[in-house]
Amino acid sequence: MTPSCETPRRRRTVRAGWRTAALWVAGAAFALGTQAAAQQLRLPPDLVYGNADASPGKVVFSHQFHVGVSDKCTACHVKLFHLLRPTRRVTHSEMEAGKSCGACHNGQMAFGPTDPAGCTRCHAGEGKSS
Amino acid sequence: MKGAILFDSTKCVGCEACVGACKEANNLPTAIDPKLTAYTWTVVEQRNKAYVRRMCMHCETPTCVSVCPVQAFRKEANGPVVYDASRCIGCRYCIMACPFGAPKYQWDRAVPIVQKCIMCAGRIQAGKEPACASVCPTGATTFGDRTQLIGEARARLAAAPKSYVPKIYGLEEVGGTSVLMLSSVPFSSLGLRTDLPMAPLPMLTWQVLSKIPDFVAVGGAFLYGIWWITNRRAKVQEALAQEAASQAAAKH
């Protein structure tokens, strides 16, 4: 190979390298940006469900996690949950019929109550929120 | 304290928590209309890559209050423009008069009333913030004293002049509003009216109405003067004719 052939190829590799680096930087900046944006949100603290005797473990609902699912608070509020006052807790069978969390956690929009991964997917206990 | 709402478009992420909270606080149907209706008192619109809230601007000198023939609208001393449905006769003059298109009519009801944002007057009375301000997760909608919020808005403009259009919308528009807005893009591109006069709109009516007593008095005097002159002429004519007749009778 003559040097005249090598030069453009090397230039191309260098350019590709730069492009990859730029993508990484942009990606990192975007991730940091979204993280910063998410941290700026003044969200309610995690909600703990699971006072029933037969409960296999407490369910901890995280607003922090769920704002990543939809960018509109109105996806759940106010038709499913109040914003200004506590919402009446429903039973597990009511939830399975599509109330409360069950409006999305029905096995189609999101994993449902009969998920093969088992009860612990929601009933993870306190300290583990999702 | 004169309550006011400061909406900072640069902080709004369009989550619509304000819309949801408004629905809940005012017992409105949960379905969200894309534009303001009698059942959706505030909406978040995305325009020019920015989010902007639509709601009643709670004018300092409200046109709706001015035009209402039965005083169904009232401007409270602590900020909100409230509405008394029991007085409303459904003439909808307020809907025509409002420069911001805030009052909306219940077109689907047999006995409709007008509805609009009331700045959660009941909550303010109870010492709470309006529902929208209380739930906003970014601080885009904040509630406070109008004078203090103007100071806050000026401080934000001074601290980050590059991220804002150098203007507080609602500071002077139609004589000032109790909803103030900040934006990074021109307000006209957010769909907000920038052709509004800086004087209160009811002044337009007052400019005409205040001249009516003078007009009536001067006009009345003028018409009386014309009547006096024509009447005198007629009397003179009559007297002359009588004189001529009596002279003619004396000659014979």
Interface residues (C-beta under 8 A of the other chain):
Chain A: A37 Q40 L41 R42 L43 V67 D71 K72 C73 T74 H77 V78 K79 H82 L83 L84 R85
Chain B: V13 G14 C15 E16 A17 V19 G20 A21 K23 E24 A25 T30 A31 I32 A131 S134 V135 C136 P137 T138 G139
